[in-house]
């Protein structure tokens, strides 16, 4: 599956926004998880699976899809090669879509401020702020060793599911994968009672940052591409955050609500090409007097079992 965008000389294309810190906080550690989710209960043998990373700081955490980041890095290389091999004055660029189901949202937790910011993407980056969920954990005396880490058991009902989690008191981070939080130690593993949502621990790494923290980081990218100063492609994913000493939120993002974002998403589904063109032109991303064409194809999947379920009263 792919999107095809025809670019002409003088076209300015910015596919993904760059990143900027919201609060000065250094990245102290990284935890890796295997995430599986049965999205379609009629096909339980075809669970979605991907690798996720949780970046941890003293005041912040960020939960991202490693699979998405690696795909975006390869996609950027493909675009660069197409640009190098393009006919001068006119370029035809095929932008491939990820063939597998992945987590596009990124979750930034701020426990001290009791909030979570979710980065979503529809051509532009959107930021949806929510109150950090207060989860009523029942901490058990049961213990277990997971990958050499001494962990303790906790259970809770959260977002329509009954979760069992294992946290490590020796790792003093109050965060966990996705929206899970609020235990006196890093949430190492968690799964719901039906094993439809599973976060499996795959590793932990301390990060030794020596760079000074700046309150206002300069605009960053993964190494933008430019030709004659007229075409630039930068920031294709949050890959730069993995190697950054500090946390970032996408620079130039649009603050919105979940309700408004849902409306945009519906508009995108009804007319993908028109939506993409209007969004890019509206942001000043397309500047050309010549015709620009976009053809898009998107992955469709059955989701009758979202990660967040309504609570039955």
C-alpha positions in Angstrom: 0.0 0.0 0.0 1.3 3.4 -0.8 0.5 7.1 -1.2 1.6 8.8 -4.3 2.4 12.5 -4.1 3.6 14.4 -7.2 5.9 17.3 -6.3 7.1 20.0 -8.7 10.0 22.5 -8.5 9.3 25.1 -5.8 7.2 22.7 -3.7 8.0 22.7 0.0 7.1 19.5 1.8 7.3 19.0 5.5 5.9 15.5 6.3 6.4 15.4 10.0 6.9 18.2 12.5 10.1 18.5 14.5 10.3 18.0 18.2 10.7 20.4 21.1 10.8 20.0 24.8 7.8 21.0 26.9 9.5 20.7 30.2 13.3 20.4 30.8 13.7 16.8 31.9 16.5 14.4 31.1 16.0 10.8 29.9 17.4 8.5 32.6 16.4 5.0 31.4 14.6 3.0 28.7 12.3 0.0 29.2 11.4 -2.3 26.3 8.1 -4.1 26.0 6.5 -6.6 23.7 2.9 -5.4 23.2 0.1 -7.7 22.0 -3.5 -6.8 21.5 -6.4 -8.9 20.2 -8.3 -6.2 18.3 -10.7 -8.5 16.6 -12.3 -11.1 18.9 -13.5 -13.1 15.9 -9.8 -13.8 15.0 -8.2 -14.4 18.4 -5.3 -16.2 16.7 -4.3 -13.0 14.8 -3.3 -10.7 17.6 -1.5 -7.4 16.8 2.0 -7.4 18.1 4.8 -4.8 18.2 7.8 -3.7 20.2 7.4 -0.6 22.3 9.9 1.6 24.3 9.2 3.6 27.5 11.6 6.5 28.0 11.9 7.4 31.7 12.9 10.6 33.4 12.5 12.1 36.8 9.4 14.1 35.9 8.4 12.6 32.5 7.9 9.4 30.6 7.2 8.7 26.9 5.8 5.5 25.4 6.5 5.0 21.7 6.3 2.3 19.1 9.7 1.0 18.1 8.2 -0.7 15.1 6.8 2.6 13.8 10.1 4.4 14.4 12.1 1.7 12.5 9.6 1.8 9.6 9.7 5.6 9.4 13.5 5.5 9.3 13.5 3.1 6.4 10.7 5.1 4.7 12.8 8.2 5.0 15.7 6.5 3.3 13.4 5.3 0.5 12.2 8.9 0.0 15.7 10.3 -0.1 16.7 7.7 -2.8 13.6 8.6 -4.9 14.5 12.3 -4.6 18.1 11.6 -5.7 16.9 9.6 -8.7 14.1 12.0 -9.7 13.9 14.0 -13.0 15.0 17.6 -12.5 12.0 20.0 -12.3 9.5 17.3 -11.4 9.4 14.5 -8.8 7.1 11.6 -8.3 7.4 10.2 -4.8 5.8 7.0 -3.6 5.3 7.0 0.2 4.7 3.5 1.4 2.3 2.8 4.3 3.2 0.4 7.0 1.9 -3.1 6.1 1.3 -4.0 9.7 -1.0 -2.6 12.4 1.0 -0.4 14.8 0.5 2.1 17.6 0.6 5.6 16.0 -0.1 7.5 19.2 2.6 8.5 21.6 1.9 8.9 25.4 3.7 11.4 27.5 3.1 11.1 31.2 3.7 13.9 33.7 2.9 12.4 37.2 3.8 15.5 39.2 1.4 17.6 37.1 -1.2 14.8 37.0 -1.6 14.9 33.3 -0.9 12.9 30.2 -0.4 14.3 26.7 -1.2 12.0 23.8 0.5 12.9 20.4 -1.7 11.9 17.5 -1.1 12.4 13.8 -3.3 13.3 10.8 -0.9 15.0 8.4 -0.2 17.5 11.3 0.8 16.6 14.8 -2.0 17.0 17.4 -1.7 17.0 21.2 -4.6 15.9 23.3 -4.2 16.5 27.0 -6.0 14.4 29.6 -5.9 14.1 33.4 -3.4 11.3 34.3 -5.7 8.4 35.2 -5.9 7.6 38.9 -5.8 3.9 39.1 -7.0 2.2 42.3 -4.3 -0.5 42.6 -4.6 -3.3 45.1 -1.0 -4.1 46.0 -0.4 -7.8 46.9 2.3 -9.4 49.0 3.0 -11.8 46.0 6.4 -11.4 44.5 8.1 -12.7 41.4 11.5 -12.3 39.6 11.2 -11.1 36.0 14.4 -10.9 34.0 16.4 -10.6 37.2 14.2 -7.9 38.7 12.4 -8.5 42.0 8.8 -7.5 41.3 5.6 -7.2 43.3 2.0 -7.9 42.2 -0.8 -5.4 41.9 -4.3 -5.6 40.5 -6.8 -3.0 39.3 -9.9 -2.4 37.2 -8.9 0.1 34.5 -10.6 1.3 31.3 -13.1 -1.6 31.3 -10.5 -4.4 32.0 -9.2 -6.2 35.0 -5.4 -5.9 35.0 -2.7 -7.8 36.8 0.6 -5.9 36.9 4.1 -6.6 38.3 6.1 -3.6 39.4 9.7 -3.3 40.5 10.2 -1.2 43.7 14.0 -1.0 43.0 13.3 1.0 39.9 11.8 4.3 41.3 9.7 5.3 38.3 5.9 5.8 38.8 5.1 5.2 35.1 4.4 2.2 33.0 3.5 1.3 29.4 0.5 3.0 27.7 -1.5 4.9 30.4 -0.7 2.6 33.3 0.9 4.4 36.2 0.7 5.1 39.9 2.6 2.2 41.5 5.7 2.6 43.7 8.1 1.3 41.1 8.3 0.8 37.3 5.5 -1.4 35.9 7.4 -4.2 34.4 4.6 -6.3 33.0 0.8 -6.1 32.8 -2.1 -8.0 31.2 -5.8 -8.0 31.4 -7.7 -11.0 32.8 -8.6 -12.3 29.2 -5.0 -11.8 28.0 -6.4 -9.6 25.2 -4.0 -6.8 26.1 -0.5 -7.8 27.2 2.6 -5.8 28.0 5.6 -8.2 28.2 8.9 -6.9 29.6 11.9 -7.3 27.2 14.6 -5.3 28.8 15.8 -2.2 30.8 18.7 0.1 30.1 20.0 3.0 32.1 20.9 6.1 30.1 23.9 8.2 31.2 23.3 11.7 29.8 26.1 14.2 30.0 24.6 16.9 27.8 23.3 20.0 29.6 19.5 20.4 29.7 18.2 23.4 27.8 14.8 25.0 28.5 14.2 25.7 24.8 15.8 23.2 22.5 16.3 24.2 18.9 14.3 22.7 16.1 15.5 19.2 15.4 15.0 16.6 12.6 16.3 13.2 11.6 18.5 14.8 9.0 16.2 16.6 6.5 16.6 16.3 2.8 16.8 19.4 0.6 17.4 20.0 -3.1 18.4 23.4 -4.1 16.7 24.7 -1.0 13.3 24.0 -2.5 12.3 20.6 -1.1 12.8 19.6 2.4 11.7 16.5 4.2 12.5 16.2 7.9 11.4 14.7 11.2 9.8 11.5 9.8 9.3 10.0 13.2 10.3 10.3 16.9 13.6 8.5 16.2 15.6 11.5 17.4 14.0 11.3 20.8 15.6 7.9 21.4 19.1 9.6 21.2 18.2 12.8 22.8 19.3 13.7 26.4 15.9 15.4 27.0 12.2 14.8 26.4 10.5 16.6 23.5 7.0 17.3 22.3 6.5 17.9 18.5 7.3 21.5 17.7 4.4 23.4 16.0 1.8 20.8 17.2 -1.8 21.7 17.4 -3.6 21.4 20.7 -7.0 19.9 20.4 -9.6 17.7 22.3 -10.3 14.1 21.6 -13.8 15.0 20.3 -12.4 17.5 17.8 -9.7 15.0 16.7 -12.3 12.3 16.1 -14.1 14.8 13.8 -10.9 15.3 11.8 -10.4 11.5 11.7 -13.8 11.0 10.2 -13.2 13.7 7.6 -9.9 12.0 6.7 -11.7 8.6 6.2 -14.4 10.2 3.9 -11.9 12.1 1.6 -8.3 11.2 2.3 -6.8 13.1 -0.7 -8.8 16.3 0.0 -8.1 16.2 3.7 -4.3 15.8 3.1 -4.2 18.5 0.5 -6.2 21.0 2.6 -4.1 20.3 5.8 -0.8 20.6 4.1 -1.8 23.8 2.1 -3.4 25.2 5.3 -0.1 24.9 7.1 1.9 26.5 4.3 3.4 23.2 3.4 2.5 23.3 -0.3 3.5 26.3 -2.2 3.3 25.9 -5.9 1.4 27.4 -8.8 1.2 24.0 -10.6 -1.1 21.1 -10.1 -0.4 18.8 -7.1 -2.0 15.3 -7.1 -2.3 12.9 -4.2 -3.5 9.4 -4.2 -3.8 7.5 -1.0 -4.5 4.0 0.2 -4.9 3.1 3.9 -4.9 0.0 5.9 -8.3 -1.0 7.1 -8.7 -3.4 10.0 -11.5 -4.7 12.2 -11.4 -3.4 15.7 -14.3 -4.6 17.8 -12.1 -4.9 20.9 -10.3 -1.5 21.6 -7.8 -1.3 24.3 -10.2 1.0 26.2 -13.6 -0.5 26.9 -16.6 1.2 28.4 -17.3 0.2 32.0 -20.5 -1.8 32.3 -22.5 -0.4 35.2 
